[in-house]
């Protein structure tokens, strides 16, 4: 026998003895024995106190975790509310008239509520839920989430079960906290014109981000046989980028009489990072041809080793004309240089400080950077990504994950972190093109979010 049952039986014996001592103390009082009454009442009180201090905390600790995991929520349905009001009215009539038949009817009505609660608890008790989410999710694109529901019972079926979103409390906490910032001097100048900038921290009121739920609607399972596992594919779409999470899910049922909606909370934590939307926008379609043209021009002019001298073509640049070969042959000749390396593109997202851009403009910039990165990732281009607080990488999904969670913040300008490279730079920044260092601007295409 387990230790829990031993403790429970000992507590039961102690309470029975305490109850017996209390009864005998009453008998002693009726018999006029003062000392007997005092001793027996004291024994009953001591036994009850001993059980309460030793056994009850032990049993509470053993079941606390399971009660949290198996917590139940109860919601009275409209049918249940009408049923309860009817039972109360009949009960009042029974008390007023003293009619035994009405007492029987009230007892039957209340027993139906009790049976409903027990039956719904049995239906939900043996169910196991699992939720599978895709690894890469984009805002605005529908995705499929897979829900697996299994009945672990070997003899009891489950009826009319719904997988529902967990209840959330609307908490909008505002607290004081330290936030990373940058101290620049002189203060009245633009960041790029300040004499020096040092990492700093400032105390300000911070608002906890609102939790974004994953599951928005319920999924219905009409029947699960004993030992059966059912699968449901649910199409979910997220409107905005960010982190979506669920700390628990709910299994709800109205079985058998629909008086109560009983929901069992399942402790099943899930998170999904939603990337910014990469569908072409008007701004993307306007910028892409110019970016591609500048990049192709930059790539075609690279290289220092002479590869061959050939006939002039209409799309050749005049600066590549070989005048000596032209004079000698009498036909226009151009020099073609060997390409030193592959087509390399570096996408730079310059994250602005808070308040520099309106929220709508900032979101457009994040989406534009994500769309450009996603587009060139699928082209014949060796693309890399750079951003403040982001380790330079060639992994497009790491860059998209960064953009999914990024927020405006004070940080060291990204241009100071760019290493010397022959890559062509595509810079998405809140600054004007004139503010970009000249050595960098010569091999860059700058998209100014402020101008956009």
RODO-2510 file (C-alpha; in nm, 4 decimals, decimal comma):
residues 452
     n   res          X          Y          Z
     1     x     0,0000     0,0000     0,0000
     2     x     0,1382     0,3426    -0,0905
     3     x     0,2360     0,5974     0,1702
     4     x    -0,0492     0,8262     0,0633
     5     x    -0,3143     0,5658     0,1380
     6     x    -0,1528     0,4828     0,4720
     7     x    -0,1633     0,8491     0,5724
     8     x    -0,5217     0,8778     0,4525
     9     x    -0,6410     0,5734     0,6502
    10     x    -0,4608     0,6896     0,9633
    11     x    -0,6261     1,0297     0,9303
    12     x    -0,9634     0,8608     0,8850
    13     x    -0,9098     0,6506     1,1997
    14     x    -0,8010     0,9584     1,3943
    15     x    -1,1098     1,1529     1,2885
    16     x    -1,3378     0,8575     1,3794
    17     x    -1,1786     0,8417     1,7250
    18     x    -1,2143     1,2181     1,7639
    19     x    -1,5815     1,1955     1,6664
    20     x    -1,6362     0,9108     1,9144
    21     x    -1,4659     1,1047     2,1923
    22     x    -1,6875     1,4041     2,1155
    23     x    -2,0005     1,1854     2,1355
    24     x    -1,8948     1,0308     2,4657
    25     x    -1,8152     1,3739     2,6051
    26     x    -2,1746     1,4695     2,5318
    27     x    -2,2955     1,1549     2,7100
    28     x    -2,0726     1,2364     3,0086
    29     x    -2,2114     1,5879     3,0246
    30     x    -2,5663     1,4523     3,0273
    31     x    -2,4654     1,2129     3,3085
    32     x    -2,3242     1,5017     3,5126
    33     x    -1,9574     1,3869     3,4993
    34     x    -1,7599     1,7091     3,4691
    35     x    -1,4137     1,5498     3,4589
    36     x    -1,5222     1,2873     3,2042
    37     x    -1,6675     1,5556     2,9821
    38     x    -1,3514     1,7660     3,0084
    39     x    -1,1149     1,4759     2,9360
    40     x    -1,3134     1,3357     2,6438
    41     x    -1,3654     1,6797     2,4848
    42     x    -0,9921     1,7512     2,5188
    43     x    -0,9042     1,4165     2,3577
    44     x    -1,1405     1,4859     2,0663
    45     x    -0,9905     1,8311     2,0138
    46     x    -0,6309     1,7026     2,0340
    47     x    -0,6981     1,4190     1,7874
    48     x    -0,8609     1,6529     1,5354
    49     x    -0,5755     1,9034     1,5723
    50     x    -0,3115     1,6296     1,5315
    51     x    -0,4747     1,5032     1,2097
    52     x    -0,5083     1,8554     1,0761
    53     x    -0,1430     1,9441     1,1413
    54     x     0,0183     1,6201     1,0179
    55     x    -0,1906     1,4454     0,7549
    56     x    -0,3794     1,7243     0,5780
    57     x    -0,0668     1,9303     0,4746
    58     x     0,1035     1,6103     0,3527
    59     x    -0,1923     1,5129     0,1354
    60     x    -0,2290     1,8727     0,0103
    61     x     0,1356     1,8800    -0,0993
    62     x     0,0972     1,5526    -0,2855
    63     x    -0,2062     1,6648    -0,4824
    64     x    -0,1199     2,0345    -0,5285
    65     x     0,0733     1,9884    -0,8525
    66     x    -0,1837     1,7522    -1,0041
    67     x    -0,4683     1,9861    -0,9051
    68     x    -0,2962     2,2708    -1,0885
    69     x    -0,2462     2,0540    -1,3939
    70     x    -0,5980     1,9159    -1,3782
    71     x    -0,7707     2,2422    -1,2802
    72     x    -1,1287     2,2703    -1,3944
    73     x    -1,3232     2,5767    -1,5019
    74     x    -1,7024     2,5819    -1,4815
    75     x    -1,9339     2,7978    -1,6904
    76     x    -2,3110     2,7758    -1,6538
    77     x    -2,4866     2,7510    -1,9887
    78     x    -2,8213     2,9140    -2,0672
    79     x    -2,9949     2,5775    -2,0373
    80     x    -2,8223     2,5191    -1,7044
    81     x    -2,9272     2,8600    -1,5750
    82     x    -3,2928     2,7916    -1,6636
    83     x    -3,2664     2,4481    -1,5024
    84     x    -3,1208     2,5878    -1,1782
    85     x    -3,3871     2,8608    -1,1569
    86     x    -3,6564     2,5993    -1,2076
    87     x    -3,5080     2,3847    -0,9314
    88     x    -3,4944     2,6825    -0,6935
    89     x    -3,8581     2,7721    -0,7591
    90     x    -3,9725     2,4138    -0,7011
    91     x    -3,7599     2,4005    -0,3868
    92     x    -3,9242     2,7181    -0,2527
    93     x    -4,2672     2,5700    -0,3291
    94     x    -4,1704     2,2484    -0,1464
    95     x    -4,0586     2,4404     0,1635
    96     x    -4,3708     2,6513     0,1606
    97     x    -4,6224     2,3681     0,1157
    98     x    -4,4411     2,0799     0,2830
    99     x    -4,5450     1,8540    -0,0052
   100     x    -4,3333     1,5361    -0,0056
   101     x    -4,3748     1,4915    -0,3821
   102     x    -4,2144     1,8288    -0,4443
   103     x    -3,9239     1,7290    -0,2193
   104     x    -3,8726     1,4186    -0,4338
   105     x    -3,8788     1,6289    -0,7517
   106     x    -3,6228     1,8748    -0,6104
   107     x    -3,3986     1,5856    -0,5042
   108     x    -3,4165     1,4393    -0,8570
   109     x    -3,3341     1,7751    -1,0138
   110     x    -3,0327     1,8285    -0,7875
   111     x    -2,9115     1,4730    -0,8428
   112     x    -2,9155     1,5370    -1,2200
   113     x    -2,6777     1,8293    -1,1693
   114     x    -2,4507     1,6073    -0,9593
   115     x    -2,4557     1,3306    -1,2206
   116     x    -2,3766     1,5865    -1,4922
   117     x    -2,0689     1,7078    -1,3062
   118     x    -1,9370     1,3588    -1,2375
   119     x    -1,9992     1,2368    -1,5937
   120     x    -1,8257     1,5372    -1,7542
   121     x    -1,5272     1,4971    -1,5204
   122     x    -1,4940     1,1306    -1,6189
   123     x    -1,5140     1,2214    -1,9886
   124     x    -1,2262     1,4709    -1,9606
   125     x    -1,0065     1,2938    -1,7063
   126     x    -0,8402     1,0383    -1,9336
   127     x    -0,7766     1,2601    -2,2369
   128     x    -0,4256     1,3520    -2,3560
   129     x    -0,3616     1,6456    -2,5901
   130     x    -0,0647     1,7328    -2,8085
   131     x    -0,0249     2,0305    -3,0441
   132     x     0,2225     2,0412    -3,3350
   133     x     0,3106     2,3748    -3,4968
   134     x     0,5211     2,4415    -3,8088
   135     x     0,8745     2,5709    -3,7665
   136     x     0,8555     2,8665    -4,0076
   137     x     0,5474     3,0884    -4,0027
   138     x     0,4931     3,4146    -4,1937
   139     x     0,2434     3,6836    -4,1040
   140     x    -0,0598     3,6832    -4,3322
   141     x     0,0050     3,3309    -4,4628
   142     x    -0,2260     3,0511    -4,3458
   143     x    -0,0575     2,7611    -4,1675
   144     x    -0,1719     2,4209    -4,0479
   145     x    -0,1567     2,3302    -3,6809
   146     x    -0,2044     1,9646    -3,5973
   147     x    -0,3958     1,8640    -3,2840
   148     x    -0,3680     1,5089    -3,1513
   149     x    -0,6255     1,3982    -2,8933
   150     x    -0,5991     1,0545    -2,7370
   151     x    -0,8281     0,8700    -2,4965
   152     x    -0,6037     0,6871    -2,2486
   153     x    -0,8896     0,5016    -2,0844
   154     x    -0,9203     0,1328    -2,1682
   155     x    -1,2963     0,1117    -2,1045
   156     x    -1,4590     0,4571    -2,0940
   157     x    -1,5315     0,6521    -2,4159
   158     x    -1,5389     1,0326    -2,4347
   159     x    -1,8195     1,2329    -2,5905
   160     x    -1,8525     1,5852    -2,7310
   161     x    -1,5070     1,7249    -2,6506
   162     x    -1,3730     2,0579    -2,7724
   163     x    -1,0156     2,1842    -2,7721
   164     x    -1,0546     2,5503    -2,6776
   165     x    -0,8186     2,8447    -2,6171
   166     x    -0,7197     2,8906    -2,2560
   167     x    -0,8811     3,1721    -2,0613
   168     x    -0,6591     3,4766    -2,0301
   169     x    -0,6717     3,7490    -1,7740
   170     x    -0,6429     4,0968    -1,9188
   171     x    -0,3302     4,2186    -1,7448
   172     x    -0,1810     4,5421    -1,8633
   173     x     0,0945     4,5916    -1,6108
   174     x     0,3094     4,9025    -1,6109
   175     x     0,6296     4,8896    -1,4102
   176     x     0,9514     5,0823    -1,3659
   177     x     1,2646     4,9321    -1,5167
   178     x     1,6041     5,0041    -1,6653
   179     x     1,6259     5,0353    -2,0429
   180     x     1,9371     5,0367    -2,2605
   181     x     2,0111     5,3759    -2,4186
   182     x     2,2987     5,5786    -2,5593
   183     x     2,4472     5,8967    -2,4163
   184     x     2,5507     6,1316    -2,6947
   185     x     2,7031     6,4780    -2,6816
   186     x     2,6232     6,7434    -2,7939
   187     x     2,2617     6,6468    -2,7301
   188     x     2,1076     6,8868    -2,9821
   189     x     2,2787     6,7221    -3,2802
   190     x     2,1834     6,4254    -3,4931
   191     x     2,3392     6,0938    -3,3813
   192     x     2,5829     6,0822    -3,6726
   193     x     2,7008     6,4382    -3,5978
   194     x     2,7633     6,3957    -3,2249
   195     x     3,1216     6,3984    -3,1008
   196     x     3,0951     6,0821    -2,8977
   197     x     2,8297     5,8252    -2,8031
   198     x     2,8514     5,5961    -2,4998
   199     x     2,6301     5,3036    -2,3915
   200     x     2,3989     5,4135    -2,1121
   201     x     2,0887     5,3019    -1,9195
   202     x     1,7843     5,5005    -1,8153
   203     x     1,4968     5,4398    -1,5771
   204     x     1,1540     5,4604    -1,7348
   205     x     0,8060     5,3145    -1,7118
   206     x     0,7828     4,9899    -1,9048
   207     x     0,4659     4,8167    -2,0118
   208     x     0,4670     4,4410    -2,0236
   209     x     0,3937     4,3172    -2,3747
   210     x     0,0519     4,1659    -2,4258
   211     x     0,0534     3,7919    -2,4739
   212     x    -0,0618     3,6868    -2,8181
   213     x    -0,2587     3,3600    -2,8230
   214     x    -0,1990     3,0873    -3,0805
   215     x    -0,5389     2,9187    -3,0824
   216     x    -0,8236     3,1488    -3,1859
   217     x    -1,1102     2,9017    -3,2275
   218     x    -1,2212     2,5661    -3,0935
   219     x    -1,1859     2,2218    -3,2533
   220     x    -1,4651     1,9700    -3,2012
   221     x    -1,4254     1,5944    -3,1456
   222     x    -1,7698     1,4259    -3,1254
   223     x    -1,6544     1,0841    -3,0000
   224     x    -1,3370     0,9092    -2,8876
   225     x    -1,3483     0,5363    -2,8280
   226     x    -1,1329     0,3851    -2,5491
   227     x    -0,7670     0,3932    -2,6546
   228     x    -0,8445     0,5867    -2,9734
   229     x    -0,6324     0,8772    -3,1028
   230     x    -0,7832     1,1372    -3,3359
   231     x    -0,6056     1,4028    -3,5423
   232     x    -0,7363     1,7392    -3,6582
   233     x    -0,5600     1,9887    -3,8877
   234     x    -0,6548     2,3461    -3,8066
   235     x    -0,5772     2,6371    -4,0413
   236     x    -0,4408     2,9345    -3,8463
   237     x    -0,3293     3,2737    -3,9745
   238     x    -0,1452     3,5461    -3,7825
   239     x    -0,1983     3,9057    -3,8865
   240     x     0,1184     4,0575    -3,7386
   241     x     0,4734     3,9518    -3,6664
   242     x     0,5925     3,8647    -3,3168
   243     x     0,5955     3,5927    -3,0551
   244     x     0,2732     3,4001    -3,0021
   245     x     0,2453     3,1666    -2,7044
   246     x     0,0067     2,9463    -2,5132
   247     x     0,0854     2,8333    -2,1596
   248     x    -0,2032     2,5888    -2,1530
   249     x    -0,4910     2,4645    -2,3629
   250     x    -0,8416     2,3674    -2,2602
   251     x    -1,0520     2,0543    -2,3100
   252     x    -1,4201     2,1420    -2,2722
   253     x    -1,7416     1,9430    -2,2792
   254     x    -2,1131     1,9948    -2,2127
   255     x    -2,1787     1,6224    -2,1793
   256     x    -2,4265     1,4878    -2,0775
   257     x    -2,7038     1,7454    -2,0139
   258     x    -2,5408     2,0742    -2,1296
   259     x    -2,6063     2,2346    -1,7893
   260     x    -2,2377     2,3234    -1,7431
   261     x    -1,9467     2,3854    -1,9758
   262     x    -1,6668     2,2114    -1,7882
   263     x    -1,3143     2,2933    -1,9084
   264     x    -1,0035     2,1052    -1,8044
   265     x    -0,6848     2,3108    -1,8362
   266     x    -0,3957     2,1189    -1,9945
   267     x    -0,0489     2,2390    -1,8956
   268     x     0,0978     2,2387    -2,2483
   269     x     0,3241     2,5320    -2,3353
   270     x     0,3721     2,6178    -2,7028
   271     x     0,5451     2,9107    -2,8748
   272     x     0,5678     3,0185    -3,2369
   273     x     0,7675     3,3068    -3,3832
   274     x     0,5804     3,4704    -3,6701
   275     x     0,8084     3,6273    -3,9325
   276     x     0,7160     3,9545    -4,1026
   277     x     0,5067     3,9215    -4,4171
   278     x     0,7170     3,8793    -4,7314
   279     x     0,4392     3,9184    -4,9866
   280     x     0,5217     4,1910    -5,2470
   281     x     0,3889     4,5356    -5,1602
   282     x     0,3759     4,8506    -5,3723
   283     x     0,6868     4,9809    -5,1998
   284     x     0,8710     4,6532    -5,2603
   285     x     0,7750     4,6437    -5,6290
   286     x     0,8880     5,0035    -5,6673
   287     x     1,2248     4,9518    -5,5001
   288     x     1,3186     4,6081    -5,6361
   289     x     1,3942     4,7061    -6,0002
   290     x     1,6197     4,9925    -5,8871
   291     x     1,7996     4,7709    -5,6361
   292     x     1,8493     4,4974    -5,8921
   293     x     1,9739     4,7411    -6,1563
   294     x     2,2258     4,9053    -5,9240
   295     x     2,3473     4,5678    -5,8031
   296     x     2,3914     4,4282    -6,1545
   297     x     2,5801     4,7411    -6,2604
   298     x     2,8085     4,7082    -5,9595
   299     x     2,8761     4,3394    -6,0240
   300     x     2,9378     4,3779    -6,3970
   301     x     3,2039     4,6435    -6,3352
   302     x     3,4073     4,4417    -6,0898
   303     x     3,7335     4,2630    -6,1541
   304     x     4,0837     4,3779    -6,2460
   305     x     4,2203     4,0952    -6,4637
   306     x     4,1715     4,1361    -6,8395
   307     x     3,9793     3,8387    -6,9735
   308     x     3,9484     3,9249    -7,3477
   309     x     3,8921     4,2027    -7,6008
   310     x     3,5724     4,1588    -7,8010
   311     x     3,3308     4,3422    -8,0253
   312     x     3,1266     4,6235    -7,8746
   313     x     2,7691     4,5350    -7,7767
   314     x     2,4873     4,7908    -7,7381
   315     x     2,4540     4,7274    -7,3636
   316     x     2,8293     4,7669    -7,2914
   317     x     2,9512     5,0629    -7,0899
   318     x     3,1558     5,3260    -7,2770
   319     x     3,4192     5,3246    -7,0036
   320     x     3,5223     4,9720    -7,1088
   321     x     3,6035     5,0702    -7,4700
   322     x     3,9639     4,9824    -7,5680
   323     x     4,0588     5,2757    -7,7908
   324     x     4,3918     5,1320    -7,8983
   325     x     4,2335     4,8092    -8,0234
   326     x     3,9568     5,0150    -8,1874
   327     x     4,2089     5,2335    -8,3750
   328     x     4,4127     4,9335    -8,4826
   329     x     4,1189     4,7275    -8,6151
   330     x     3,8862     5,0035    -8,7217
   331     x     3,5980     4,8449    -8,5258
   332     x     3,4763     4,9386    -8,1813
   333     x     3,6317     4,7032    -7,9237
   334     x     3,5714     4,6675    -7,5500
   335     x     3,7668     4,5063    -7,2708
   336     x     3,6012     4,2345    -7,0615
   337     x     3,7394     4,1670    -6,7158
   338     x     3,7247     3,8457    -6,5218
   339     x     3,4897     3,8411    -6,2233
   340     x     3,6847     3,8016    -5,9020
   341     x     3,4163     3,6299    -5,6953
   342     x     3,0514     3,5422    -5,6788
   343     x     2,7631     3,7874    -5,6684
   344     x     2,7638     3,8993    -5,3059
   345     x     2,4977     4,1151    -5,1461
   346     x     2,4807     4,2347    -4,7871
   347     x     2,1443     4,3502    -4,6514
   348     x     2,1758     4,5954    -4,3630
   349     x     1,8817     4,6838    -4,1386
   350     x     1,9565     4,9968    -3,9360
   351     x     1,7209     4,9711    -3,6382
   352     x     1,6244     5,3234    -3,5236
   353     x     1,5875     5,4521    -3,1677
   354     x     1,2387     5,4833    -3,0149
   355     x     1,0419     5,7790    -3,1487
   356     x     1,2468     5,8299    -3,4662
   357     x     0,9842     5,6739    -3,6928
   358     x     0,6075     5,6436    -3,6566
   359     x     0,4967     5,2862    -3,5774
   360     x     0,3420     5,2391    -3,9224
   361     x     0,6600     5,3533    -4,1011
   362     x     0,8702     5,1309    -3,8768
   363     x     0,6589     4,8259    -3,9559
   364     x     0,6833     4,9025    -4,3290
   365     x     1,0622     4,9163    -4,2953
   366     x     1,0753     4,5827    -4,1137
   367     x     0,8529     4,4220    -4,3764
   368     x     1,0583     4,5713    -4,6612
   369     x     1,3842     4,4364    -4,5144
   370     x     1,2261     4,0928    -4,4696
   371     x     1,0852     4,0913    -4,8245
   372     x     1,4192     4,1917    -4,9803
   373     x     1,6073     3,9317    -4,7784
   374     x     1,3577     3,6595    -4,8723
   375     x     1,3670     3,7591    -5,2420
   376     x     1,7453     3,7608    -5,2832
   377     x     1,7794     3,4433    -5,0773
   378     x     1,6054     3,2599    -5,3628
   379     x     1,8166     3,4295    -5,6325
   380     x     2,1638     3,3400    -5,7589
   381     x     2,3183     3,5653    -5,4957
   382     x     2,5374     3,5011    -5,1939
   383     x     2,3481     3,7139    -4,9429
   384     x     2,4379     3,8019    -4,5842
   385     x     2,2556     4,0020    -4,3178
   386     x     2,3658     4,2661    -4,0658
   387     x     2,1626     4,4497    -3,7994
   388     x     2,2161     4,6006    -3,4523
   389     x     2,2130     4,3290    -3,1888
   390     x     2,2258     4,0605    -3,4552
   391     x     2,5341     3,8540    -3,5251
   392     x     2,6182     3,8809    -3,8988
   393     x     2,4895     3,5693    -4,0671
   394     x     2,3972     3,4148    -4,4007
   395     x     2,0985     3,2330    -4,2492
   396     x     1,7857     3,4028    -4,3804
   397     x     1,5672     3,2403    -4,1138
   398     x     1,7879     3,3784    -3,8365
   399     x     1,7457     3,7251    -3,9918
   400     x     1,3698     3,6789    -4,0230
   401     x     1,3543     3,5654    -3,6602
   402     x     1,5381     3,8815    -3,5598
   403     x     1,2953     4,0965    -3,7599
   404     x     0,9994     3,9127    -3,6074
   405     x     1,0956     4,0244    -3,2570
   406     x     1,2784     4,3522    -3,3195
   407     x     1,1603     4,6748    -3,1579
   408     x     1,3040     5,0292    -3,1776
   409     x     1,5882     5,0676    -2,9295
   410     x     1,8922     5,2733    -2,8481
   411     x     2,1970     5,0953    -2,9878
   412     x     2,5363     5,1553    -3,1432
   413     x     2,4959     5,2622    -3,5087
   414     x     2,5129     4,9604    -3,7347
   415     x     2,7602     5,1275    -3,9721
   416     x     3,0354     5,1055    -3,7115
   417     x     2,9944     4,7260    -3,7100
   418     x     3,0308     4,6767    -4,0859
   419     x     3,3598     4,5082    -4,1651
   420     x     3,5536     4,5917    -4,4797
   421     x     3,4072     4,3880    -4,7631
   422     x     3,3643     4,3829    -5,1386
   423     x     2,9949     4,3036    -5,0986
   424     x     2,7344     4,5352    -5,2390
   425     x     2,5301     4,6785    -4,9526
   426     x     2,1539     4,7205    -4,9482
   427     x     2,0829     4,9477    -4,6510
   428     x     1,7387     5,0003    -4,4975
   429     x     1,7767     5,2945    -4,2598
   430     x     1,5811     5,5849    -4,1091
   431     x     1,8668     5,8207    -4,2063
   432     x     1,8982     6,0160    -4,5270
   433     x     2,1344     5,8844    -4,7925
   434     x     2,3638     6,1851    -4,7319
   435     x     2,4226     6,0685    -4,3727
   436     x     2,5774     5,7367    -4,4854
   437     x     2,9607     5,7331    -4,4734
   438     x     3,0961     5,8128    -4,8182
   439     x     3,3223     5,5058    -4,8301
   440     x     3,0196     5,2865    -4,7686
   441     x     2,7746     5,4776    -4,9874
   442     x     2,9939     5,4254    -5,2967
   443     x     2,9004     5,0563    -5,3024
   444     x     2,5560     5,0732    -5,1459
   445     x     2,1937     5,1270    -5,2315
   446     x     2,0224     5,3192    -4,9522
   447     x     1,6507     5,2982    -4,8782
   448     x     1,5615     5,5828    -4,6445
   449     x     1,2538     5,4997    -4,4389
   450     x     1,2086     5,8650    -4,3491
   451     x     1,1801     5,9553    -4,7172
   452     x     0,9443     5,6633    -4,7797
***
